[in-house]
Amino acid sequence: MQSRRRKVIGLAAGCAILLLGMLAGVLFGLKQFGLRDLWLAYTQFNGSNEHLILTTTRVPRVLIAAAVGASLAVAGAIMQVLTRNPMASPSLLGINSGAVLFIVVGLAFTGTALPMSGMIWVAFGGAAITSLFVYALSMQGGGGFEPVKLTLAGAAVAAFASSVTSGIMLIHKQSLETALFWMIGSVSGRQLSHLLSVLPYLCAGWLLAMLIASSLNVMALGDDSAKSLGQRLTLIRAVAALAVVLLAGGSVAAAGPIAFVGLIVPHLCRYAVGSDHRWLLPYSALTGAILLVVADLASRFVLMPKEVPVGVATAIIGVPFLIFVARRRNP
């Protein structure tokens, strides 16, 4: 009971930290604002530059950062159970590379005239199709589903998609700049409508993740133990894969391929609450949201007055963490 109480208090504290981080993300940047400015922007909007920046730029990017960070973290936690690989992240299913490939193809055929709203749906479709293809590929051959087969299929498809993407970008150089900006991963320049477009899919992914949280605990024990406890492994894996596609695909569609959030956050949360996914998934969602909101805020001050894409900021944090985890796993 005491442990449960501490976890609840931890969630409440995390919510408070997230709200403070989001408030800081709205108020601070190249142009500074006060709480009164934010209040007036929504109660007495006058069309000024200050009110436009707050309502159409700052608030949408903070909300998108929180939603994407939470989704990537939950998807990463599920992937690490699904593949039994502590180094797994949503990109393992080829989600990033598939989304980028479809975006580049779209830009090549439209002559860079593809609007952001169109990019979102193209990216989501590419992420979903690629992920489903990788999952179907891993089911082929004798023995059915195996985590190693999923890992190898994902790596192969991701490498193939990346190669095709590079070839198309070399042929259609006019799409290079737009594609590179999107490929890095950023919440800058996104509008609230972009989040609302993918929010139903993110919500569905969060719901599916929580519904299978107990089953993920059993899956972590191994296939034999899970079967002996009456778990329907094929169904659970299918639902888990669907949740990852919805969460990571929606995130990539809204903000581009932001790396390392799905790798870092689950490990950090396991130190705090253990491996019980009924607690790990909510903690991962909250911590992922905090991480991406803070990373987005920090990225505004690195090269002021220019902004560093948040995907670069998470990579700077993630690479040392990846090396640390890899070294800890070595005998």
N, C-alpha and C positions, 0 to 999 in steps of 0.2 A: 504493500500500500504506500509505503514511504517512497519507494522507487518510482511508482506511478505518479505520485504527487510531484516529485522532482521533475519528471519528464513533462508534466503539464505546465509547471512553472517555467521550464525551459522553452516550451512552445510559446507561452505568453510573452516571455522576454524577447524571443526571436521576432515575434510580431511587432513588438514595440521598436526593436532595432530596425526592422524593415521599414516601418512607417517613417522613422526619423531619416533613414537613408533616402527614401523616396522624396521626402520633403526637401532634403538637401539637394537632391538631383534636380528638383524643380526650380529651386531658388538660386543655385550657384552655377557659374560657368563664365563664359566670356563677358556676359552681361549679368550683373547681380540684381536680385529682386528681394523684396521684403514680404513678410506675411500679409501685410495690408495690400500690396500689389496683387498677390494671388487671390485674395478675397474679392477685391474690386473687379478683377478680370472675369469672375464668374457671377458676380451680383450686379455690377454696373459696367458691363462691357461697352467700351466706347470706340473700338476699332483702331486704337493706337498700336504702334509697333510693339510696345511692351505687353499689351494684352494679347496681341496676336502671337508673340513668341511664347507666352505662357500657355495659351490654350491650344495652339496648333503645333507646337514644337516640344516644349519641355514636358508637359504632362503626358502626351502620347508616348514619348520615348521612354519615360520612366515606367509607365504601365506596361509597355512592350518588354522592357528589360526584365521586369519582375515576372511576367508571365512566361517569357522564354527561359529565363534562368531556372524557374521552378520546374518547367516541363523537361528541360534537358537533364536536370539532376535526377528526377524520377525515372526518366528513360534510362539513364546510366545505371541506376541501382537495379533496375529490372534486367538490363543486359548482362550485368555481372553475375546474376543468378542464372539466367537463361543459358549463358555460354560457359559458366563456371570458370570465368577468366577475370581475375581482379584488375586486369588492365583494359577491360572492355569498356566501350563507350558507344553512344548512338551511331557514330560514324562507321562502326564495325559492320553494320548491315548495308553499307553503301549509300546511306541516306544523303550525306553531304555531296558525294561525287555524283549521284544520280540527279539530285536537284540542280547542281551546277551544270551538268551536261544538258539538261532540258532547257535551262535558262539561256545557255550559249546558243543552242540550236534555235530557240525562239528569237534571240537577238539577231542571229545570222539571217533568218528568213524575213524578219520585219525591218531590217536595216536600222536597228537601235530605236525603232519607234514603239517598242513594247512598253506600255505604261507600267507603273509600279503595281497597280492592282492586277494587271495581267501577269506580271512576274510572279506574284504570290501564288496564283492558281497553277501556273506552269511548274513552279518549283515544288508545290505540294504534290502535284501529279507525278513529277519525276521521282520525288522521294518515295512516294507510296509504291509506284510501279517497280522501282529498283529493289526496294526492301522485300516486296512480295516475291519478286523473281529470285532473290538470294535465298529466301526461306524455302521456296519450292525446290530450288537447286540442292539445298542441304538435305532434303528429304529423299533424294534419289539414291539408288544403289542399295545394297544389302545393309541390313541393320537399322534402317529407318533413320530417325533424327539422332544426331550426335553433335555435341557442342563443338568438337573439333571440325566437323564438316561445315557447320555454320560459319565458323571463323574463317576457314579456308575459302569458302564460297564468297563470303563478304569481301575478303581481301582481293580475290581474283576479279570480282565484278567492279570493285572500287578502282583497281589499277586500270582495268580496261576502260571504264568510263572516263577516268582522268586522261588517259592517252587520247581518246577520241576528242575530248574537250580541247586539249592542247592543239590537235590537228585542225579543228574547226576554227579556233582563234587565230591560228597562223594564216589560214586561208581568208578569213573574214576579219581583217585587221580593224575595221571600223567598229566592231563590237568589243574590241579589246578593253578599252578604258571602262566602259560601263560594266562589263563582265568582271573585271578585276575588282572594282569597287564593291560589287555585290558579293564576290567570292570571299572577300576578307571577313565579312560578317560585321554588321553595324546596326544599331538601332536609331542612328541619326537619319533624318529625312523621312522617317516613317510617319504615317498619320494614324489617327485612332481607327479609321475605317479599315486599315490593314489588319489591326489586331482583331477587330470585330469579325472580319472575314474568316479567321482561323480559330476564334475563341470557342465555337461549338465543338470543334474537333479536339482542342486542348482539354476542354471540360470532359468530353467523353473519355479521353485518355486517362485523365486523373481519376475518374470514376472507376474505370476498368482496373487501374492499378490498385486502388484500395480494395476492390472486390476480391482480388486474388492475392492480397497481402499474406493471409494465413497459408495459402497454398504455396507461395514462394518460400516460406519458412520450411515447409516440408520438402520442397524440391531441392533446397540447399543441402539436405541430408544425403542426397543421391537417389538415383532412379529406383534401386531395389527397396530402399526404405520408404520412398514415396508410394510405390506400388503396394507394398505390404500394408500401408495405412489407408489404402483405398482411393488414392489420388488418380484422376484421369489425366495422365501426363500429356497426351496429345492435345486434349482440349485446353489445358492450362497453358501449354506452350503457344498454342494458336492465339489465345486471348492475350498472353504476354507480348507476343510479337505484334499483334494488332495495336496494343497500347503504346508500344515503342514507335510504331509507324505514325500513329496519330500525334503523339507528343513531339517526337523529334522532327517528323515531317512538317507539322504545323509551325514549329519553331524555326526551322530552316526557311520555310516559305515566308515568314514574317521578318526575319532578321538576317538571313544568310547563314552560312555554316560557321557557327561559333564553337570553337573547339575547347576541350579540356574541362568544361563545366561538368559534364556527365561523368568524367573520370575522377575529378578532385572531390566533389561534394559527398558522394556516398562513402568514401573512405573517411572523411572528416566526421561524418555523422555516426559511423560505426564506433568511433572512439567515444562518442558522447552517449549513445543509447544502445549500443550493441547491434546484433544482427536480426532482431525481431522486426520484420518488415511492417508490422502494424504501426510501429513507431518510426522506423527508419525512413519510410516513404514520406510521411508528413514533415519530418525533420529535414529530409533532403530537399523537398519542395521549398521550404522556408529558407534554408541556407543557400540554395541555388539562386533564389530571387535576390537575397541580400548580396551575394557575390557579384551578380551581374549588374545590379543597380550601383554598387560601390565602384566596380570596375569602370562602368560607363562614366560615373562622376569623375574618377581619377584620370580617365583618358582625356578629359577636356583641359587638364592643366599641364600635361606632359610637354606639349609643344605649343603652348599658348602663343599666338591666338589661333593656331590651327588645332584641329582635333584629331586624335589618333583613334582609328576604328576600334570598337570595344573587343573585336576578335583578336586584335594584336595584344591588347592588355591582358586578356585571359590566357593567351599563349605565353606571355612573359611570366605569368604566375604558374602556368601549368607545366611547362617544360622542366623546371627544377623539381616540381612535385612528382612528375612522372619518373625522373631519375631516382628520386628518393624511394618511391614505392618499388621500383625495379631492384634497387640495391638491397632493400629489406627482404625481398623474396629470394634472393640468392643465398645458397647455403654457405 
